[in-house]
Structures are given as C-alpha cells and as structure tokens.
Amino acid sequence: MAAVTPVTGNKCVGNYENDDPNIQLYCLKSDATYTCATWRKFRVQCPKLNSLCSTQSEAWVAAITVCNQSLF
C-alpha cells in the first residue's frame, strides 16, 4: 500500500508504506494557521529533596521547535 503523508489537509493522520499509522499533532500556531508537529518524549527531572516526584514520569508533547502554542 502507498504511504500517506500527514498534512493539515488530512488532520495530520497518515500511514507508512507497511500500513503502520503515522500520526502527528494537529497544531494551531500563533498566526491562526495549522501545522503538523512531530512528538517528543520528555522525562521528569526530580530534585533529590522532592520525595513526591517520580523519575518514572514522562509525557509526549509537540516538539517546541515545530509548534509555537502554549501547553497550559
């Protein structure tokens, strides 16, 4: 099957040639246009004195260099 590239026209949902999904973040930029942003995994960096912080925590977020929107 042919690969489908994730673009804003298909809401950033595509697939690779082997039919695995290729999904990117449909991202609203500050100029009110949309772009497809790649994902990046961030791991928490806990200070030694904080017993409530778990070093096992992580989150997938849009790569900041691609997407210029606020996370919060």
Buried (B, 14 or more C-beta within 10 A) or exposed (E): EEEBEBBEEEEBBBBEEEEEEBBBBBBEEEEEEBBBBBEEEEEEEBEEEEEEEEEEEEEEEBEEEBBBEEEE
